């Protein structure tokens, strides 16, 4: 499929989705298939291609690592310092 025909097909898919003739999942699937087929047929390689995303660790996994515990400790110290400063400032304001 040439680029012009692929572009026309993409516009048609877009119109069908906007007019409600396609559900979002079907629109995305057909668009992905069209673009994948176009890239495969043209042997297109992207200079700055997107690499697969790595899964971000969950909060529990992050806390189990040393870096996660270190950040949590710094956060706790920071919160305690801020609360202490606020308490000192408010305590000085309300002295009678």
N, C-alpha and C positions, 0 to 999 in steps of 0.2 A: 504494500500500500504506500502510495507516495504521500508526501507531507501535506499537500493541499487537500487531498481527500481525507486524510486523518483529521485535519483541522476542521473541515466541514462536518465530519462525523462528531467531533467533540462539541461543536456548536449545536448540532442537533440533539445530542444527549443533554446538553445544558438547558436547551429550550424545553425538552420533555420533562426534565426535573422541575424547572421553574413553573411549568404549567400543571404540575401534579400528576403527570402520566407515569412517572417513575418514582419509586421509593428511594430514599437516600442510600440504602445498602446496595440496591440494584444499580443505581447510578454510579456509585463508587466502584463497584465490581466491573462494570462494563467499561468505565473510563480507564481503570487500571489495566484491564486486558488489552484495550486498544493501545495504550501507551507502551506496555510491555512488548506487544507484537511489533510496534513501530520501531522500538529500540533494537529488538532482536533482528529484524529484517534489515535494518540499516547498519548494523554492527556499531552502534553508537556506544562510545564509552565517555563518561563525563570526566572532565579534568579534575574537578573537585567533587567527585562522587560522594554520596552520603553513605557512610559506613553504618552497619547495623547498630541499633541502639543497645547498649548494655542495660540490663535491668538494674535499677537503683536499689540499693539494699533497704530493707524495711527499717523502721526506727529501732526495732528490737535487735536486728543484726548490727546496726551501726553502734548501738550502745554496748554490744558484746565485744566490739573491737577496742583496742587501747585508745585509738584516736577519738572514738565516740565517748568513752568515759572521760577523757581529757577535756573535750568540749563541754560535756555536761558539768564537770567540776568548775570550769571557768564560768559557765553560765550561772551556777549557783552562787559562786563568789561575787559575781557582778550584781546579781539581784540583792544579795545581802548588803553589799556596799551602798547600793542606791537606796534601799529601805532605811539603812542607818543614817545616811545623809538627810533624807526627807524627815526622819524622826527628829534629828538634831535641829533642823531648820524650823520645823513646826513647834518643837519644844521651846525654842527661843522666842517664837512669836507669841506663844500663849503664856509666857511667864507673867504672873500677876504680882 
